[in-house]
């Protein structure tokens, strides 16, 4: 567990630093440019993230499971994954361009969407790098890379404040900061000898087919959390959407931290996959620890959230307080769902994680449309708490059954390297 904790400190600490710096940028956008610009930013980020995450098709998880297997063709695996990601992200860029041409947004909205999309695509490459570093036991480097990225983000916000940059100029600099993270990750991989090598055969479709079940899960997970913003944008003006996005931006940071937490547990769970009972005990240990820590914290945060939101975002966002309180109560469910998702992935229980996330996506869209139309932002916030509690109930029910003994995950490549 000591190794896991050290990796958690690096991975979650580094990601927390980047997310905190991004939150500073969002706060600056909200205070300086107003709720309308924040709403445009939130919708652009939601759309770009959903498209890019589906395009990833599980390659991050594939990197962890395939490299952790100890294959002698490690660098060819990395090369195959990198090339496959490039092909898929090119398709994602085309889809985003088509969406922009179809919707014909206003010039400011279009400019924001372009820079947000470029940044999200570069971030996807960085996430693949981070997954490789976790697989080769270099997770301690992640915290350093992302801390430097966070510092640069804060500098960009400070410069924007001092020099009076426009929102688009700020986003250009934030994109440049993401490029620096990508270059730093490339340098660390090179020094760690985890360098992509041109594969003997690309095996693109075979790679996609093996990774697809896991990619679908993460794609659905992103659709679930991003659809809240996308659906709400159809029922309320951008100013009201900005008020919802203020606490929801903080909640999204918690979602990302929960997924990172699961990704750090995945290598150890994958090693225990041939011993179902040991795997279950390991997952339950972490679940008990999470409950003891997060449940009291969630109630405390729920009580102070209305005042904190006003202090952080300003008096213009005082209506966001009740939304933040309810979102806080969903956080323990989010973290527990991450643990049990990782458990299902490690045991290769496809019917569990595909079924739950598929049903969760459908339930989310239904709840969002029904409650969002009827109650606006509070309805969407209520839908968040309902779906997370429902997904946890499904995980507890289905994972209580005997787990299969998986001696190797389906993601592991064949001996021929195809």
C-alpha positions as CSV (number, residue, x, y, z in Angstrom):
1,X,0.0,0.0,0.0
2,X,2.9,2.4,0.6
3,X,3.8,2.3,-3.1
4,X,0.2,3.0,-4.0
5,X,0.0,5.9,-1.6
6,X,3.2,7.4,-3.1
7,X,1.8,7.1,-6.6
8,X,-1.5,8.6,-5.4
9,X,0.3,11.6,-3.9
10,X,2.1,12.2,-7.2
11,X,-0.7,11.5,-9.6
12,X,-3.6,13.1,-7.6
13,X,-1.4,15.9,-6.2
14,X,-0.1,16.8,-9.7
15,X,-3.6,16.6,-11.2
16,X,-5.0,18.6,-8.3
17,X,-2.4,21.3,-8.9
18,X,-3.4,21.5,-12.6
19,X,-7.1,21.5,-11.8
20,X,-6.7,24.1,-9.1
21,X,-4.8,26.3,-11.6
22,X,-7.6,25.7,-14.2
23,X,-10.1,26.7,-11.5
24,X,-8.3,29.9,-11.0
25,X,-8.5,30.5,-14.8
26,X,-12.3,29.7,-14.7
27,X,-12.7,32.1,-11.7
28,X,-10.9,34.8,-13.7
29,X,-13.1,34.2,-16.7
30,X,-16.2,34.4,-14.5
31,X,-15.2,37.5,-12.7
32,X,-13.6,39.3,-15.7
33,X,-15.7,38.3,-18.7
34,X,-19.0,37.4,-17.1
35,X,-21.4,34.5,-16.9
36,X,-22.1,34.5,-20.7
37,X,-18.4,33.9,-21.5
38,X,-18.2,31.3,-18.8
39,X,-21.3,29.5,-20.2
40,X,-19.8,29.5,-23.7
41,X,-16.5,28.1,-22.3
42,X,-18.4,25.4,-20.3
43,X,-20.4,24.2,-23.3
44,X,-17.4,24.2,-25.6
45,X,-15.4,22.2,-23.1
46,X,-18.2,19.7,-22.5
47,X,-18.7,19.1,-26.3
48,X,-14.9,18.8,-27.0
49,X,-14.3,16.5,-24.0
50,X,-17.1,14.1,-25.0
51,X,-15.9,13.8,-28.6
52,X,-12.3,13.4,-27.7
53,X,-12.9,10.9,-24.9
54,X,-14.9,8.7,-27.2
55,X,-12.1,9.0,-29.8
56,X,-9.6,7.8,-27.2
57,X,-11.6,4.5,-27.1
58,X,-9.8,3.2,-24.0
59,X,-6.2,3.6,-25.2
60,X,-5.2,5.0,-21.8
61,X,-6.4,1.9,-20.0
62,X,-4.9,-0.2,-22.8
63,X,-1.5,1.4,-22.1
64,X,-1.6,0.5,-18.4
65,X,-2.8,-3.1,-18.9
66,X,-0.7,-4.0,-21.9
67,X,2.6,-2.5,-20.5
68,X,2.0,-3.9,-17.0
69,X,1.8,-7.4,-18.5
70,X,5.6,-7.2,-18.9
71,X,5.7,-7.6,-22.7
72,X,9.2,-7.6,-24.2
73,X,7.7,-5.4,-27.0
74,X,7.0,-2.5,-24.7
75,X,8.1,0.3,-27.0
76,X,6.3,-1.3,-30.0
77,X,3.1,-1.3,-27.8
78,X,3.7,2.4,-27.1
79,X,4.2,3.1,-30.8
80,X,1.1,1.2,-31.7
81,X,-1.0,3.1,-29.2
82,X,0.4,6.5,-30.1
83,X,-0.3,5.9,-33.8
84,X,-3.8,4.6,-33.1
85,X,-4.5,7.7,-30.9
86,X,-3.3,10.0,-33.7
87,X,-5.7,8.4,-36.2
88,X,-8.6,8.6,-33.8
89,X,-7.9,12.2,-32.7
90,X,-7.8,13.3,-36.4
91,X,-11.3,11.9,-36.7
92,X,-12.4,13.7,-33.6
93,X,-11.0,17.0,-35.0
94,X,-13.1,16.5,-38.1
95,X,-16.2,15.8,-36.1
96,X,-15.7,19.0,-34.0
97,X,-15.2,21.0,-37.2
98,X,-18.5,19.6,-38.7
99,X,-20.3,20.4,-35.4
100,X,-19.0,24.0,-35.6
101,X,-20.0,24.3,-39.3
102,X,-23.5,22.9,-38.6
103,X,-24.3,25.0,-35.5
104,X,-22.7,28.3,-36.9
105,X,-21.9,29.8,-33.5
106,X,-21.2,33.5,-32.9
107,X,-17.6,34.6,-33.6
108,X,-16.6,34.7,-29.9
109,X,-18.2,31.3,-29.2
110,X,-16.4,29.9,-32.2
111,X,-13.0,31.3,-31.2
112,X,-13.4,29.9,-27.7
113,X,-14.5,26.5,-29.1
114,X,-11.4,26.3,-31.4
115,X,-8.9,26.9,-28.7
116,X,-10.7,24.7,-26.1
117,X,-10.7,21.8,-28.7
118,X,-7.0,22.2,-29.5
119,X,-6.2,22.1,-25.8
120,X,-8.4,19.1,-25.1
121,X,-6.8,17.2,-28.0
122,X,-3.3,17.9,-26.7
123,X,-4.4,17.0,-23.2
124,X,-5.5,13.6,-24.6
125,X,-2.0,12.9,-25.8
126,X,-0.6,14.0,-22.3
127,X,-3.0,11.6,-20.6
128,X,-1.7,8.7,-22.7
129,X,1.8,9.7,-21.6
130,X,0.7,9.7,-18.0
131,X,-0.8,6.2,-18.4
132,X,2.5,4.9,-19.8
133,X,4.4,6.4,-16.8
134,X,2.0,4.7,-14.4
135,X,2.5,1.4,-16.2
136,X,6.4,1.6,-16.1
137,X,6.3,2.6,-12.4
138,X,7.4,6.2,-13.0
139,X,4.2,7.8,-11.6
140,X,6.3,9.9,-9.3
141,X,7.3,12.0,-12.3
142,X,3.7,12.9,-13.0
143,X,3.4,15.2,-10.0
144,X,6.5,17.2,-11.0
145,X,5.3,17.6,-14.6
146,X,1.8,18.7,-13.7
147,X,3.0,21.0,-10.9
148,X,5.1,22.9,-13.5
149,X,2.1,23.0,-15.8
150,X,0.0,24.4,-12.9
151,X,2.6,27.1,-12.2
152,X,2.6,28.2,-15.9
153,X,-1.2,28.3,-15.9
154,X,-1.2,30.7,-12.9
155,X,1.4,32.9,-14.6
156,X,-0.8,33.0,-17.7
157,X,-3.8,34.2,-15.6
158,X,-1.6,36.8,-13.8
159,X,-0.4,38.1,-17.1
160,X,-3.9,38.3,-18.4
161,X,-4.9,40.3,-15.4
162,X,-2.0,42.7,-15.6
163,X,-2.2,43.2,-19.4
164,X,-5.9,43.1,-19.9
165,X,-6.0,40.2,-22.4
166,X,-9.2,39.1,-24.0
167,X,-10.8,35.7,-23.1
168,X,-9.5,34.3,-26.4
169,X,-5.9,35.5,-25.8
170,X,-6.1,33.9,-22.3
171,X,-7.2,30.6,-23.9
172,X,-4.3,30.8,-26.4
173,X,-1.8,31.0,-23.5
174,X,-3.6,28.1,-21.6
175,X,-3.2,26.0,-24.8
176,X,0.5,26.9,-24.9
177,X,0.8,25.7,-21.2
178,X,-0.7,22.4,-22.2
179,X,1.8,22.1,-25.0
180,X,4.6,22.5,-22.4
181,X,3.2,19.6,-20.3
182,X,3.1,17.5,-23.5
183,X,6.8,18.3,-24.2
184,X,7.8,17.6,-20.6
185,X,6.1,14.2,-20.7
186,X,7.8,13.4,-23.9
187,X,11.2,14.2,-22.3
188,X,10.5,12.0,-19.2
189,X,9.4,9.1,-21.4
190,X,12.6,9.4,-23.4
191,X,14.7,9.3,-20.3
192,X,12.8,6.3,-19.0
193,X,13.4,4.3,-22.2
194,X,9.6,4.1,-22.6
195,X,9.8,5.5,-26.1
196,X,7.4,4.8,-29.0
197,X,8.9,2.6,-31.6
198,X,7.4,2.1,-35.0
199,X,5.5,-1.2,-34.8
200,X,6.2,-4.0,-37.2
201,X,2.4,-4.0,-37.9
202,X,0.1,-1.2,-36.8
203,X,-2.9,-3.5,-36.1
204,X,-5.2,-0.5,-35.8
205,X,-8.5,-2.3,-35.9
206,X,-7.2,-5.0,-33.5
207,X,-6.0,-2.4,-31.1
208,X,-9.4,-0.5,-31.2
209,X,-11.3,-3.8,-30.9
210,X,-9.4,-4.8,-27.7
211,X,-9.6,-1.4,-26.2
212,X,-13.2,-0.5,-27.2
213,X,-15.1,-2.0,-24.2
214,X,-13.0,0.1,-21.8
215,X,-13.1,3.1,-24.1
216,X,-16.8,2.9,-24.3
217,X,-17.0,3.0,-20.5
218,X,-14.8,6.1,-20.2
219,X,-16.6,7.7,-23.1
220,X,-20.0,7.1,-21.4
221,X,-18.6,8.3,-18.1
222,X,-17.6,11.6,-19.8
223,X,-21.0,11.8,-21.6
224,X,-22.7,11.3,-18.3
225,X,-20.9,14.2,-16.5
226,X,-20.8,16.5,-19.5
227,X,-24.4,16.0,-20.6
228,X,-25.5,17.9,-17.5
229,X,-24.1,21.1,-19.0
230,X,-25.0,20.3,-22.6
231,X,-28.7,19.5,-21.8
232,X,-29.0,22.5,-19.4
233,X,-27.8,24.8,-22.2
234,X,-31.0,24.0,-24.1
235,X,-33.3,25.1,-21.3
236,X,-31.6,28.2,-19.7
237,X,-29.8,31.3,-21.0
238,X,-26.0,31.4,-20.9
239,X,-26.0,33.5,-17.8
240,X,-27.9,30.9,-15.8
241,X,-25.7,28.2,-17.4
242,X,-22.7,30.1,-16.1
243,X,-24.2,30.1,-12.6
244,X,-24.6,26.3,-12.8
245,X,-21.1,25.9,-14.2
246,X,-19.4,27.7,-11.2
247,X,-20.0,24.8,-8.7
248,X,-20.1,22.2,-11.5
249,X,-16.5,23.1,-12.5
250,X,-15.4,22.2,-9.0
251,X,-17.4,18.9,-9.1
252,X,-15.7,18.0,-12.4
253,X,-12.4,18.4,-10.7
254,X,-13.6,15.8,-8.2
255,X,-14.7,13.5,-11.0
256,X,-11.3,13.7,-12.6
257,X,-9.6,13.0,-9.2
258,X,-11.9,10.0,-8.7
259,X,-11.0,8.6,-12.1
260,X,-7.3,9.2,-11.5
261,X,-7.7,7.4,-8.1
262,X,-9.1,4.4,-10.0
263,X,-6.3,4.5,-12.6
264,X,-3.7,4.3,-9.8
265,X,-5.5,1.3,-8.2
266,X,-5.8,-0.5,-11.6
267,X,-2.3,-1.9,-12.0
268,X,-2.4,-3.6,-8.5
269,X,-6.0,-4.8,-9.2
270,X,-4.9,-6.2,-12.6
271,X,-2.1,-8.2,-10.8
272,X,-4.8,-9.6,-8.4
273,X,-7.2,-10.4,-11.2
274,X,-6.3,-14.1,-11.1
275,X,-7.4,-14.2,-7.4
276,X,-11.0,-13.0,-7.3
277,X,-11.4,-13.1,-3.5
278,X,-8.1,-11.2,-2.9
279,X,-9.2,-8.7,-5.5
280,X,-12.6,-8.2,-3.8
281,X,-11.0,-7.8,-0.4
282,X,-8.5,-5.2,-1.8
283,X,-11.3,-3.2,-3.4
284,X,-13.5,-3.3,-0.3
285,X,-10.6,-2.1,1.9
286,X,-10.3,1.0,-0.2
287,X,-14.1,1.4,-0.3
288,X,-14.3,1.4,3.6
289,X,-11.5,3.9,3.8
290,X,-13.3,6.2,1.3
291,X,-16.6,6.0,3.2
292,X,-14.9,6.9,6.5
293,X,-13.1,9.9,5.1
294,X,-15.5,11.3,2.5
295,X,-18.9,11.0,4.1
296,X,-18.2,13.4,7.0
297,X,-16.3,15.7,4.7
298,X,-19.2,15.8,2.2
299,X,-21.7,16.9,4.9
300,X,-19.3,19.6,6.2
301,X,-18.7,20.9,2.6
302,X,-22.4,20.9,2.0
303,X,-23.0,23.2,4.9
304,X,-20.4,25.8,4.1
305,X,-20.7,25.6,0.2
306,X,-23.1,28.6,-0.2
307,X,-20.8,31.0,1.6
308,X,-17.7,29.6,-0.1
309,X,-19.2,30.0,-3.6
310,X,-19.9,33.7,-3.0
311,X,-16.4,34.3,-1.6
312,X,-14.7,32.5,-4.5
313,X,-16.9,33.6,-7.4
314,X,-18.4,36.8,-6.2
315,X,-21.8,38.0,-5.2
316,X,-23.1,37.6,-8.7
317,X,-23.0,33.8,-8.2
318,X,-25.0,33.7,-4.9
319,X,-27.6,31.6,-6.6
320,X,-25.0,28.9,-7.1
321,X,-24.7,28.1,-3.4
322,X,-27.6,25.6,-3.1
323,X,-26.4,23.8,-6.2
324,X,-22.9,23.5,-4.7
325,X,-24.4,22.0,-1.4
326,X,-26.3,19.3,-3.3
327,X,-23.3,18.5,-5.5
328,X,-21.1,18.0,-2.5
329,X,-23.4,15.2,-1.2
330,X,-22.8,13.3,-4.4
331,X,-19.0,13.2,-4.0
332,X,-18.7,10.0,-1.9
333,X,-20.8,8.1,-4.4
334,X,-18.6,9.3,-7.2
335,X,-15.4,8.1,-5.6
336,X,-16.9,4.7,-4.6
337,X,-18.2,4.3,-8.2
338,X,-14.6,4.8,-9.4
339,X,-13.3,2.0,-7.1
340,X,-16.0,-0.5,-8.3
341,X,-15.5,0.5,-11.9
342,X,-11.8,-0.4,-11.5
343,X,-12.7,-3.6,-9.8
344,X,-15.0,-4.6,-12.8
345,X,-12.3,-3.7,-15.3
346,X,-9.6,-5.6,-13.5
347,X,-11.8,-8.7,-13.3
348,X,-12.7,-8.2,-17.0
349,X,-16.4,-8.2,-16.1
350,X,-17.6,-6.4,-19.2
351,X,-21.2,-7.1,-18.7
352,X,-21.0,-5.2,-15.4
353,X,-19.2,-2.0,-16.4
354,X,-20.7,-1.8,-19.9
355,X,-24.2,-2.4,-18.5
356,X,-24.0,0.0,-15.7
357,X,-22.5,2.9,-17.7
358,X,-24.8,2.3,-20.6
359,X,-27.8,2.3,-18.3
360,X,-26.3,5.3,-16.4
361,X,-25.9,7.3,-19.6
362,X,-29.6,6.6,-20.7
363,X,-30.8,7.4,-17.2
364,X,-28.8,10.6,-17.1
365,X,-30.1,11.9,-20.4
366,X,-33.7,11.1,-19.3
367,X,-33.3,12.7,-15.9
368,X,-31.5,15.7,-17.3
369,X,-34.2,16.4,-19.9
370,X,-37.1,15.8,-17.5
371,X,-35.7,17.5,-14.4
372,X,-33.8,20.2,-16.3
373,X,-37.0,21.2,-18.2
374,X,-39.1,21.2,-15.1
375,X,-36.7,22.7,-12.5
376,X,-33.7,24.2,-14.4
377,X,-30.3,24.1,-12.7
378,X,-31.6,22.6,-9.5
379,X,-33.2,19.8,-11.5
380,X,-30.0,18.9,-13.2
381,X,-28.1,19.0,-9.9
382,X,-30.7,16.6,-8.4
383,X,-30.2,14.3,-11.4
384,X,-26.5,14.2,-10.6
385,X,-27.1,12.9,-7.0
386,X,-29.7,10.5,-8.1
387,X,-27.6,8.9,-10.9
388,X,-24.5,8.5,-8.8
389,X,-26.4,6.8,-6.0
390,X,-28.2,4.6,-8.5
391,X,-24.9,3.5,-10.1
392,X,-23.4,2.7,-6.8
393,X,-26.4,0.5,-5.9
394,X,-26.0,-1.3,-9.2
395,X,-22.2,-1.9,-8.6
396,X,-22.8,-3.2,-5.1
397,X,-25.4,-5.6,-6.3
398,X,-23.5,-6.9,-9.3
399,X,-20.0,-7.1,-7.8
400,X,-21.4,-9.1,-4.8
401,X,-21.6,-12.1,-7.2
402,X,-18.6,-14.3,-7.8
403,X,-16.0,-12.5,-9.9
404,X,-14.3,-14.4,-12.8
405,X,-10.7,-15.3,-12.4
406,X,-9.0,-13.3,-15.2
407,X,-5.4,-14.5,-15.7
408,X,-5.0,-11.8,-18.4
409,X,-7.1,-9.0,-19.6
410,X,-8.5,-8.9,-23.1
411,X,-6.5,-5.7,-23.7
412,X,-3.2,-7.6,-23.6
413,X,-1.8,-7.9,-27.1
414,X,-1.2,-11.2,-28.8
415,X,2.2,-12.8,-28.8
416,X,2.6,-11.8,-32.4
417,X,2.3,-8.1,-31.5
418,X,-0.7,-7.4,-33.8
